[in-house]
């Protein structure tokens, strides 16, 4: 079998080409959802969907990548590996396999976790007609989380403010303040947006078109940045008492953790992608979660997010620091090492095989 490293790419353009080539070679039906903007070299941006298996099935396993743009380096590589290695041959006759590639293609292409509106897509799936969720911790720390510059002095002050907050309120509260999303600072990190963004609307359309007739749907959304290097956690956004959590735990065991109650590496985040599936497939059995792979220590991830946000409030690609910060944000969410790529691919493959078995129960 070809090493997993072969399927991973160094740019969005390369990743998209490899994914589409693998999908065609596997005999998938492919749909393109073109983004209105272009990539850094003028390339087309799109969320691409590859489907294998019967069109009229009631059971679907879907695998997503690039919800947080730059995390698509991992997710796209894994998707391409599964397609190239013949994972579809494992499909029961009654089940379809749907790959959703680059859910946030703009962030992927431009090496950002957020989208073209500085929106964290995984905070955007809320009812924007209602009052937006509040995050008092973020409000208190907004100027520390988003420092005015990246000087050693400013970053040291930022760390000290956050360290003091954690000392007073606990590390979990600090993580919540930093990562649970906010809806009051459009130019800050973790902004959830004030309306449904392009990727939100497009994913909803994909779910309706590809999965609207299904009775049982599993969605595995590949993420990176939290946890121990190369180790995966299946994140459930529903409580441990829910039917979805019970299924996930039965299928995948101890790697499943709920954000409700604080057991997960992730905070309890409003407006994440599982909400989209629950709303668009109301009344059906939906098992949706984020498969989170660790990369580097959380402090490095935090600095990368702060640096990326500062860059894009200060000239973006035209800033002399653009290339340096681009490497920083990519390295925080993608480990370009063969062993890491093997680990994330093997774990995703095992999780998807267990999902296929679970769908037959």
Beta strands, then each sheet from edge to edge (+ up, - down):
strand 1: 29-38
strand 2: 44-52
strand 3: 59-64
strand 4: 95-101
strand 5: 216-229
strand 6: 232-236
strand 7: 256-258
strand 8: 285-294
sheet 1: 1+ 2- 4+ 3+ 5+ 8+ 6- 7-
end
